[in-house]
Amino acid sequence: MKILVPIKRVIDYNVKVRVRRDGGGVETAGVKMSMNPFDEIAVEEALRLREKGIASDIVVVSIGVPQAADTLRTALAMGADRAILVQSEESPEPLAVAKILKILVERENPDLVILGKQAIDDDMNATGQMLAGLLDWPQATFASRVEKTGDGLTVSREVDGGSETLSLTLPAIVTADLRLNEPRYASLPNIMKAKKKPLETLSAADLGIDLTRRLTTLSIAEPPTRKAGIKVGSVAELVEKLRNEAKVI
Amino acid sequence: MTALVLLDAEDGAIPQTSRSAIAAAARLGDVDVLVTGGPETIEAAAASAAKIPGIRKVRTVSGEDFAHALAEPLAALLVALAPEYDHIVAAATAIGKNALPRAAALLDVQVIPDVMEIRDAETFVRPIFAGNALVTLRSSDAKKLLTIRTASFDPVPAEGGTAPIETVTPPACRSKSHFVSAEHSSTERPQLEAARIIVSGGRGLQSAEGFKILEPLADKLGAAIGASRVAVDSGFVPNDYQVGQTGKIVAPDLYIACGISGAIQHLAGMKDSKVIVAINKDEEAPIFQVADYGLVGDLFQIVPALTEALG
């Protein structure tokens, strides 16, 4: 089985994101960039399927600026076999990303595409579902467990009331939730080996996909800040405040 | 302008989250609602939907394909109904977040998730970077597909209307995914998104056993119980308790955070609460920066004392 894992380069999870003073975006100068955490989980799941003898070939793909090659190298160091970078000037919207991925799927013929459920920069939570729609493939989003059963997959999903389990025929789309697995760290020898693994570079323009944004950003602002209140000295004081000042109990 | 709102129909009832989505859609124009479900529950769900005031009509689709809200048949249905509408709206619940982007791709539309403010028919505000920034954006798509951050819109009432009910024949859809089973956590408590008061616990509870200390307090307040990601990842409580960027987004009247440090990802899910109380032994914990009332100390003493004091 061949698995395609799309990954995104985003501002690192631990960076406190700040809105630029001109309102045109967030501060990225000198800010640490990393692989989207949900995508790390997706890569890890593909590696585990290979370790179980289910998957053979793992291809990672990223769409974005040339530096996204670094993110692909990280995935190669984790254990992916080869990488494809589709260069574009900025990060396209999920619909355009899904269209690019559809072309790559048609070229690579994977049996399974595993994506992170959302990127932690735009929080769109859409690319996997959109790709599934464009390909007319079944989808299991927010996955917490993936198993190969017979010719297909059995996937448990995190839903609002608990979890549910679906069966899917292959080829299929899975999007990874937080608790699917804990991604491994790349070891130094594997980081060295990753430098020699194949990384192919394409350009979004060559693929003939229109990247024009459907959503125009008018402004980006900081949310209204909530100011710290007071510290109370005792349970009795807390109850008094909640009853008589806040009037919520 | 006319909007179609896809409702989450749970065992014949329409949840508050869907009524918040209707409230949002009502700002865009006339509202039709779409109720889907298995043959056993569809009549009750349609009847509940028809009682919601301000709706033009209730459209219902039933069938085994729709019994478990799978994305493939729902997206195909939304695509079939789309020509009649300017906006297609759903609550940003597991069902809406699963089905709407798929439908949007089939319609060649960029979905707009987690809308927290509607400026006009094409201009929306949504959070990015775990709520650390709010983006105002304008859609150039002819049709708009939105999911609604339900904590940002007061729900319409559940009763008072008498909308007509119309049955729709769904398009043929050969689903390649099938429902196997559901493992729902059972609770007598209010749902997180609908609760007026939430008692929430984090790492400070130390164990599944320790977490139980919150139950008497929640019982006394008629509160829902929530949790931080750490508490869920550590196995103290099931995943559907999680409040935060990737869990549930809540805005109750009162949020009592017990032993929660206040990571950005958690704050993203609860900082719109009206009143926040933080109980934590670390007086430097970031949760105190957003709390209206902070109490520094050992929660294993404070929580029982608070339960007692509420008498």
Chai-1 contact restraints between the chains, C-beta under 6 A:
chainA,res_idxA,chainB,res_idxB,connection_type,confidence,min_distance_angstrom,max_distance_angstrom,comment,restraint_id
A,V17,B,F129,contact,1.0,0.0,6.0,A-B,restraint_1
A,V17,B,N132,contact,1.0,0.0,6.0,A-B,restraint_2
A,V19,B,A133,contact,1.0,0.0,6.0,A-B,restraint_3
A,V26,B,A133,contact,1.0,0.0,6.0,A-B,restraint_4
A,E93,B,Q110,contact,1.0,0.0,6.0,A-B,restraint_5
A,L95,B,Q110,contact,1.0,0.0,6.0,A-B,restraint_6
A,A98,B,A105,contact,1.0,0.0,6.0,A-B,restraint_7
A,D122,B,I128,contact,1.0,0.0,6.0,A-B,restraint_8
A,D123,B,I128,contact,1.0,0.0,6.0,A-B,restraint_9
A,M124,B,P113,contact,1.0,0.0,6.0,A-B,restraint_10
A,N125,B,K97,contact,1.0,0.0,6.0,A-B,restraint_11
A,N125,B,P113,contact,1.0,0.0,6.0,A-B,restraint_12
A,A126,B,P101,contact,1.0,0.0,6.0,A-B,restraint_13
A,A126,B,V111,contact,1.0,0.0,6.0,A-B,restraint_14
A,Q129,B,P101,contact,1.0,0.0,6.0,A-B,restraint_15
A,Q129,B,R102,contact,1.0,0.0,6.0,A-B,restraint_16
A,M130,B,P101,contact,1.0,0.0,6.0,A-B,restraint_17
A,M130,B,A105,contact,1.0,0.0,6.0,A-B,restraint_18
A,A132,B,R102,contact,1.0,0.0,6.0,A-B,restraint_19
A,G133,B,R102,contact,1.0,0.0,6.0,A-B,restraint_20
A,G133,B,A105,contact,1.0,0.0,6.0,A-B,restraint_21
A,G133,B,L106,contact,1.0,0.0,6.0,A-B,restraint_22
A,L134,B,A105,contact,1.0,0.0,6.0,A-B,restraint_23
A,P138,B,K176,contact,1.0,0.0,6.0,A-B,restraint_24
A,P138,B,S177,contact,1.0,0.0,6.0,A-B,restraint_25
A,Q139,B,A71,contact,1.0,0.0,6.0,A-B,restraint_26
A,T141,B,N98,contact,1.0,0.0,6.0,A-B,restraint_27
A,E158,B,N239,contact,1.0,0.0,6.0,A-B,restraint_28
A,V159,B,A94,contact,1.0,0.0,6.0,A-B,restraint_29
A,D160,B,T93,contact,1.0,0.0,6.0,A-B,restraint_30
A,D160,B,A94,contact,1.0,0.0,6.0,A-B,restraint_31
A,G161,B,H184,contact,1.0,0.0,6.0,A-B,restraint_32
A,G161,B,D240,contact,1.0,0.0,6.0,A-B,restraint_33
A,G162,B,E183,contact,1.0,0.0,6.0,A-B,restraint_34
A,G162,B,H184,contact,1.0,0.0,6.0,A-B,restraint_35
A,G162,B,S185,contact,1.0,0.0,6.0,A-B,restraint_36
A,G162,B,D240,contact,1.0,0.0,6.0,A-B,restraint_37
A,S163,B,E183,contact,1.0,0.0,6.0,A-B,restraint_38
A,E164,B,A182,contact,1.0,0.0,6.0,A-B,restraint_39
A,T165,B,V180,contact,1.0,0.0,6.0,A-B,restraint_40
A,T165,B,S181,contact,1.0,0.0,6.0,A-B,restraint_41
A,L166,B,S177,contact,1.0,0.0,6.0,A-B,restraint_42
A,S167,B,H178,contact,1.0,0.0,6.0,A-B,restraint_43
A,S167,B,V180,contact,1.0,0.0,6.0,A-B,restraint_44
A,L168,B,S177,contact,1.0,0.0,6.0,A-B,restraint_45
A,T169,B,K176,contact,1.0,0.0,6.0,A-B,restraint_46
A,R214,B,Q110,contact,1.0,0.0,6.0,A-B,restraint_47
A,R214,B,S140,contact,1.0,0.0,6.0,A-B,restraint_48
A,R214,B,D141,contact,1.0,0.0,6.0,A-B,restraint_49
A,L215,B,Q110,contact,1.0,0.0,6.0,A-B,restraint_50
A,L215,B,L137,contact,1.0,0.0,6.0,A-B,restraint_51
A,L215,B,S139,contact,1.0,0.0,6.0,A-B,restraint_52
A,T216,B,R138,contact,1.0,0.0,6.0,A-B,restraint_53
A,T217,B,V135,contact,1.0,0.0,6.0,A-B,restraint_54
A,T217,B,L137,contact,1.0,0.0,6.0,A-B,restraint_55
A,L218,B,T136,contact,1.0,0.0,6.0,A-B,restraint_56
A,L218,B,R138,contact,1.0,0.0,6.0,A-B,restraint_57
A,S219,B,T136,contact,1.0,0.0,6.0,A-B,restraint_58
A,I220,B,A133,contact,1.0,0.0,6.0,A-B,restraint_59
A,I220,B,V135,contact,1.0,0.0,6.0,A-B,restraint_60
A,A221,B,L134,contact,1.0,0.0,6.0,A-B,restraint_61
A,P223,B,L134,contact,1.0,0.0,6.0,A-B,restraint_62
A,R226,B,K271,contact,1.0,0.0,6.0,A-B,restraint_63
A,R226,B,V290,contact,1.0,0.0,6.0,A-B,restraint_64
A,A228,B,Q289,contact,1.0,0.0,6.0,A-B,restraint_65
A,G229,B,A291,contact,1.0,0.0,6.0,A-B,restraint_66
A,G229,B,D292,contact,1.0,0.0,6.0,A-B,restraint_67
A,G229,B,Y293,contact,1.0,0.0,6.0,A-B,restraint_68
A,K231,B,G294,contact,1.0,0.0,6.0,A-B,restraint_69
A,V232,B,Y293,contact,1.0,0.0,6.0,A-B,restraint_70
A,V232,B,L295,contact,1.0,0.0,6.0,A-B,restraint_71
A,V235,B,A305,contact,1.0,0.0,6.0,A-B,restraint_72
A,V235,B,L306,contact,1.0,0.0,6.0,A-B,restraint_73
A,V235,B,A309,contact,1.0,0.0,6.0,A-B,restraint_74
A,L238,B,Y293,contact,1.0,0.0,6.0,A-B,restraint_75
A,L238,B,L295,contact,1.0,0.0,6.0,A-B,restraint_76
A,V239,B,A309,contact,1.0,0.0,6.0,A-B,restraint_77
A,K241,B,Y293,contact,1.0,0.0,6.0,A-B,restraint_78
A,A246,B,V275,contact,1.0,0.0,6.0,A-B,restraint_79
A,V248,B,D253,contact,1.0,0.0,6.0,A-B,restraint_80
A,V248,B,L254,contact,1.0,0.0,6.0,A-B,restraint_81
A,V248,B,V275,contact,1.0,0.0,6.0,A-B,restraint_82
